[in-house]
Amino acid sequence: MSLWAILDVFHTIMAVGHYEDRITVVTHGSADVVPAWLAYEVWQQLMPRGDATIVADRFWIAGSVVAAVAVVIWLVRTRRNAAWAWAWASVLIAVLVQGLFWVYQAVTSAGGAFDKTALDTRWVAYPLWTVASLVTVLAAIRTARAVRQAARQGSAGA
């Protein structure tokens, strides 16, 4: 679960950095979120073809699959309790907000329905991406707590 949270934060930093890079190329100005822009630039240089955001997306997808498999394995091994209800609720919210993150990126990408509109601005993108990352990290924390609680109950009952 920690891996999922770390990959999500990395994914968000790359998204913000890529957005900042687009802004600096168009305006020839300076980046507003310099740490994210610098991280993106470094990661971009390390990629063979400069596919920083594609690789970040794939890392996030792989991390999400691993996290989902880990949660399913723990569900099979443990019985349901109140902690799992909160974990499932937080994961569901994270999935919905991440889905909105992906839809937003699709509709504001080059040629998208909202490309170069008021929705394709930092004032919309950055809060959405921040909330998506925060909700995902909180879901990972809630799920890790549920796993630990179930493991304690399982070892106490054995």
C-alpha positions as CSV (number, residue, x, y, z in Angstrom):
1,M,0.0,0.0,0.0
2,S,2.9,2.3,0.7
3,L,4.2,1.7,-2.8
4,W,0.8,2.7,-4.2
5,A,0.9,6.0,-2.3
6,I,4.5,6.7,-3.3
7,L,3.8,6.0,-6.9
8,D,0.7,8.2,-6.8
9,V,2.7,11.1,-5.4
10,F,5.4,10.6,-8.1
11,H,2.7,10.4,-10.8
12,T,1.2,13.7,-9.5
13,I,4.6,15.4,-9.4
14,M,5.2,14.3,-13.0
15,A,1.7,15.6,-14.1
16,V,2.4,19.0,-12.5
17,G,5.9,19.1,-13.9
18,H,4.7,18.3,-17.4
19,Y,2.0,21.0,-17.1
20,E,4.6,23.5,-16.0
21,D,6.9,22.5,-18.9
22,R,4.0,23.1,-21.3
23,I,3.5,26.5,-19.7
24,T,7.2,27.5,-19.9
25,V,7.4,26.4,-23.6
26,V,4.4,28.4,-24.6
27,T,5.0,31.6,-22.5
28,H,8.8,31.4,-22.4
29,G,8.4,32.3,-18.8
30,S,9.4,30.5,-15.6
31,A,7.7,27.7,-13.8
32,D,5.4,28.4,-10.8
33,V,5.9,25.0,-9.2
34,V,9.7,24.8,-9.6
35,P,10.3,21.5,-7.7
36,A,7.8,19.6,-9.8
37,W,9.1,21.1,-13.0
38,L,12.7,20.3,-12.1
39,A,11.7,16.7,-11.1
40,Y,9.9,16.3,-14.4
41,E,12.9,17.7,-16.4
42,V,15.3,15.3,-14.6
43,W,13.0,12.3,-15.2
44,Q,12.5,13.4,-18.8
45,Q,16.3,13.4,-19.4
46,L,16.5,9.9,-17.9
47,M,13.9,8.4,-20.2
48,P,15.2,7.0,-23.5
49,R,12.7,8.9,-25.7
50,G,11.6,11.5,-23.2
51,D,8.4,9.6,-22.2
52,A,8.4,10.8,-18.6
53,T,4.6,11.1,-18.2
54,I,4.0,7.8,-20.1
55,V,6.4,5.9,-17.8
56,A,4.9,7.7,-14.7
57,D,1.4,6.6,-15.8
58,R,2.6,3.0,-16.4
59,F,4.3,2.9,-12.9
60,W,1.1,4.2,-11.4
61,I,-1.0,1.6,-13.2
62,A,1.4,-1.2,-12.1
63,G,1.4,0.0,-8.5
64,S,-2.4,0.2,-8.5
65,V,-2.6,-3.4,-9.8
66,V,-0.1,-4.6,-7.1
67,A,-2.0,-2.8,-4.4
68,A,-5.4,-4.2,-5.6
69,V,-4.0,-7.8,-5.6
70,A,-2.5,-7.3,-2.1
71,V,-5.9,-6.0,-0.8
72,V,-7.8,-8.9,-2.4
73,I,-5.3,-11.5,-0.9
74,W,-5.7,-9.9,2.5
75,L,-9.5,-9.9,2.2
76,V,-9.4,-13.6,1.4
77,R,-7.2,-14.3,4.4
78,T,-9.2,-12.2,6.9
79,R,-12.8,-11.7,7.8
80,R,-14.6,-8.5,7.2
81,N,-14.8,-5.9,10.0
82,A,-15.5,-2.2,10.5
83,A,-12.0,-1.2,9.5
84,W,-12.5,-2.9,6.1
85,A,-15.6,-0.9,5.5
86,W,-13.7,2.4,6.0
87,A,-10.9,1.0,3.8
88,W,-13.2,0.0,1.0
89,A,-15.0,3.4,1.2
90,S,-11.7,5.3,0.9
91,V,-10.5,3.1,-1.9
92,L,-13.8,3.6,-3.8
93,I,-13.5,7.4,-3.4
94,A,-9.8,7.2,-4.5
95,V,-10.8,5.3,-7.6
96,L,-13.5,7.7,-8.5
97,V,-11.3,10.8,-8.0
98,Q,-8.4,9.1,-10.0
99,G,-10.9,8.4,-12.7
100,L,-11.8,12.1,-12.8
101,F,-8.0,12.8,-13.0
102,W,-7.7,10.6,-16.1
103,V,-10.8,12.0,-17.7
104,Y,-9.5,15.5,-17.1
105,Q,-6.2,14.7,-18.7
106,A,-8.0,13.2,-21.7
107,V,-10.3,16.1,-22.3
108,T,-7.6,18.8,-21.9
109,S,-4.9,17.0,-23.9
110,A,-3.9,18.3,-27.3
111,G,-7.0,18.0,-29.5
112,G,-9.3,17.2,-26.5
113,A,-12.7,18.8,-26.1
114,F,-11.5,21.3,-23.5
115,D,-8.0,21.9,-24.8
116,K,-7.0,25.6,-24.3
117,T,-10.2,26.5,-22.5
118,A,-10.9,27.8,-19.0
119,L,-10.9,24.2,-17.8
120,D,-7.3,23.7,-19.1
121,T,-5.7,25.9,-16.4
122,R,-3.6,25.6,-13.4
123,W,-6.6,26.8,-11.2
124,V,-8.5,23.6,-12.2
125,A,-5.7,21.1,-12.8
126,Y,-3.6,21.6,-9.7
127,P,-6.4,21.3,-7.1
128,L,-7.8,18.3,-8.9
129,W,-4.5,16.5,-9.0
130,T,-3.7,17.4,-5.4
131,V,-7.0,16.1,-4.2
132,A,-6.6,12.9,-6.3
133,S,-3.2,12.3,-4.8
134,L,-4.3,13.1,-1.3
135,V,-7.3,10.8,-1.5
136,T,-5.1,8.0,-2.8
137,V,-2.6,8.3,-0.1
138,L,-5.4,8.4,2.6
139,A,-6.9,5.2,1.0
140,A,-3.5,3.5,1.2
141,I,-3.2,4.5,4.9
142,R,-6.7,3.3,5.7
143,T,-6.2,0.0,3.9
144,A,-2.8,-0.5,5.6
145,R,-4.5,0.1,9.0
146,A,-7.3,-2.4,8.2
147,V,-4.7,-5.0,7.1
148,R,-2.7,-4.5,10.4
149,Q,-5.9,-4.7,12.5
150,A,-7.0,-7.8,10.7
151,A,-3.6,-9.4,11.2
152,R,-3.7,-8.6,14.9
153,Q,-7.2,-10.0,15.2
154,G,-6.1,-13.1,13.3
155,S,-3.0,-13.7,15.5
156,A,-5.0,-13.0,18.7
157,G,-7.7,-15.6,17.6
158,A,-5.1,-18.2,16.6
